[in-house]
Amino acid sequence: MSRGDATTASQRAQLEQERDDLRRQLAEMGFGDEGGRLNYDPNFADSSQVTAERGEAEALAASLREALDEVERALHKMETGTYGICETCGKPITEARLEAMPAARQCIDCASKR
C-alpha cells in the first residue's frame, strides 16, 4: 500500500518515540531488557503490602511489554512494507485510524468484530 512519505515518516517517528518511552518506563520499574525484577526489602514488616505492590508492578510491566510488542511489530511492518494493511482481511487501514493508533493491526471493520 502506498502511503505518503510525510505521513509514514510522522507515524514512524511517533512509534519510535513511543517505543523509547515504553522501554524507559520498563527500565525505571526494574523490568528493562535484562529482565530484572523490582527489589523489595525482605525485612519489610508488611509482607502482604510488598506482595500487593509487586503484583501491581508486574501487571503494569506486562501491560507495558504488550504495548511495546505492538509498537515493535508496527515498526517491523514498516520495514517489510506491510504497514497499514489489515492482518485479518488484507485491506488497507485508513489514514485516520493509523493517525489515531499508529500500531493498529486491523482495519476498523475487522477490529469492531472482535
N, C-alpha and C positions, 0 to 999 in steps of 0.2 A: 504494500500500500504506500502510496506517495504522500508524504507529509511535508509541509513547508519547512525549510531549513531553520527558520527563526523559531517556529513552534517547537520543532524537535529539539533544538538547542536549549530552549527555555525549559522544556519538560525534563531533559537530561540534567540540566543544572539543578532543577528542583529536586529530582530524585537523588542526585549525588549529595546535595545538602541534607536531605532527609536521612540518607544512609549514614553520613558523618554524624549527624545529631543522635541517631539511634545507637551507633557504636559508642559515642561518648557517654550517653546515658547508661548503657550497659557497663562500660568500664568504671564509671563513677559508683555504680552499685556493687562492683566487685565481680561482675559477670562478663568480663571482657573476653577477648579472643583466646586467652589462656584457659577459659572455662572455670575461673576462680569462683569461690563461694564467699559470701559475707562471713566475717569472723565475729563471733559473739563471745563475750567473756564467760567461760564455763562456770565461774564462781558467782555469776549474777544470781541474786536471791530469787527472782521470779522467773523460773524456767518456763512457765506457761506463757508468759509475755514474750520471751525470747522465741519460743516455738511459733507463736502467732505472728510475730514480726518477720521471722524467717519465711513462714508460709506466704505472707503478703508480698515480701520481696521477691520470692521465687515465682509467684504468679505474675507479678509485674514484669519480671525479667522474661518470662515465657511469652508474654504478650509483645514485648519489645522485640524479641527474637523473631516472632512470627511476622511482625511488621517489617523487620529488616530483611527477612527472606523474600517477602513480596517485592520490596524495593529492588533487591539484588536481581530477582527474577526479571523485573521490568527492564533493568539496565542490560541484562544479558540479551533480552529480546531485541533491544535497540541494536546491539552488536550483530545479531544474526538476521536482522531485517524483518522480524516477525512482530515488532512492537505495533500496537494499535489494531491487532487482529484478534477477534473473539476466539478464545480457546474452545468454546463449545460449538458454535455454528460456523466459524471461519469468516464471518462478515466483518467489515471494518467497524471499529468502535468510534463513535462520534467524537469530534474535536472537543465539544463541550464536556463530555464525560471524562476525557483524558485530561482536560484542564482542571476539572474538579478533583479527579482521582488519577494522577499520573501512573499509578501502579495497577490500574484496572485490568483485569484479565478477561472480562466478559463484556459484551455489549449490554445495554440497559435491558433489552428484551430478555436475554438469557439470564441476567442477574436477577431479574424480577420473578423468574420462575422457580428460584431456589426456595 
